Amino acid sequence: MTHNIPYGHQSINEDDICAVASVLQSDWLTTGPKVSEFEREVCKKVQTDYAVAVSSGTAALHAAMFALGIKKGDEVIVPSLTFAATANCVVYQKGTPVFADVDPDTLLIDCDKVEELITDKTKAIIAVDYAGQPCNYHDLETITAAYNLALVADACHSLGGSYMGRPVGSLADISVFSFHPVKVITTGEGGMVITDSERFADRMKAFRNHGIQTDHTQRNKNGTWFYEMTELGYNYRLTDFQCTLGISQLKHLDEWIVRRQEIAARYNNAFKDAAGITTLTALPERTHAYHLYVVKVKGRNKVFKQLRELGIGVNVHYIPVHLHPYYRREFGTGVGQCPVAEEVYEQILSLPIYPAMSDDNVERVVNNIREICK
Ligand SMILES: *Cc1c(COP(=O)(O)O)cnc(C)c1O
């Protein structure tokens, strides 16, 4: 009996466990010193000035929309081939997500399509570094500068990646990370918003704490109990034991990215001449974080089913967001709106990839999928 191979899996070691245990025995389980330490460490890693740790990647996207002041009547352009949260965050702020199609070879947002969708209501673009590959930030910056739009990077897949020598996290006005267990590093649940703008950072810090301007440390320092809620915020805080796990995980980021790239290189090599399997295009001048390894196959549903029956945990990322019943009903979206995303959706398959995956398991995936697709 061969064991199951998941499509993604976290790596937790003794150091992670010890770090979490020691915080559990400390005075601060939440809003303590590990939160700002985690924020400082991520800032250092991605060469950016400010970071705000929050309870999920979704909360991070919501905080970004709040910081930008997205409100009713505003439009935000998002790619259709992404996780629903990329679009949902716009709706949380009562804005309208406008779905852009993707490039068929990279599945990244298509910059030509983006430009066609801009109206006088457009306020921002959310770019998604699909599978871990940074988008075409040069073209995106040209567009946002020409139309005076904000650029948000949904970098939930691409922590540890880079574009033209610049780390992911420093490529947009605000960048968003997720620390869900399948992502590149984990805090269980968790997320972070990254920016060079002090004003955005201050707004997002208040937003994660009910919209209250001062936190308990400032109040203690000033010897006062007084606080004011100046905006509607949420409880989007991340605990200290999660932040300490994040600090510990971050130490492995570089080696894990290298391992993900090795696995991707093995897959690429094995599928070069394989019948019925098309790999995605990896663009030059980038470090690809390979959160996902995605191929296009004919008869995807059958291939999916057969691989799952063999204990190989394949998955599909993603159902185009404009096809979800909620968006069809509330925003009148539907078939025909993003033809490339709709067509590739029928073909895409995410293969197992995670740092602890063995070469033998990569081989097992390769042999089975080649056999099924030929
Ligand atoms: C995972 C993910 C999110 C949401 O992150 P959570 O931490 O699960 O809330 C948002 N966008 C993309 C592209 C993601 O992959």
The ligand as a MOL file (V3000), in Angstrom:
LIG
                    3D

  0  0  0     0  0            999 V3000
M  V30 BEGIN CTAB
M  V30 COUNTS 15 15 0 0 0
M  V30 BEGIN ATOM
M  V30 1 C -4.5860 31.8830 0.4750 0
M  V30 2 C -4.9770 33.0340 -0.3530 0
M  V30 3 C -5.7010 34.1190 0.1660 0
M  V30 4 C -6.3180 34.1310 1.5370 0
M  V30 5 O -5.4650 33.8200 2.5620 0
M  V30 6 P -6.0500 33.2220 3.9350 0
M  V30 7 O -4.8650 33.3370 4.8460 0
M  V30 8 O -6.4540 31.8120 3.6670 0
M  V30 9 O -7.1750 34.0820 4.3510 0
M  V30 10 C -5.9200 35.2030 -0.6620 0
M  V30 11 N -5.4900 35.2290 -1.9230 0
M  V30 12 C -4.8240 34.1940 -2.4670 0
M  V30 13 C -4.3650 34.2910 -3.8870 0
M  V30 14 C -4.5600 33.0630 -1.7060 0
M  V30 15 O -3.9370 32.0120 -2.2620 0
M  V30 END ATOM
M  V30 BEGIN BOND
M  V30 1 1 1 2
M  V30 2 1 2 3
M  V30 3 2 2 14
M  V30 4 1 3 4
M  V30 5 2 3 10
M  V30 6 1 4 5
M  V30 7 1 5 6
M  V30 8 2 6 7
M  V30 9 1 6 8
M  V30 10 1 6 9
M  V30 11 1 10 11
M  V30 12 2 11 12
M  V30 13 1 12 13
M  V30 14 1 12 14
M  V30 15 1 14 15
M  V30 END BOND
M  V30 END CTAB
M  END
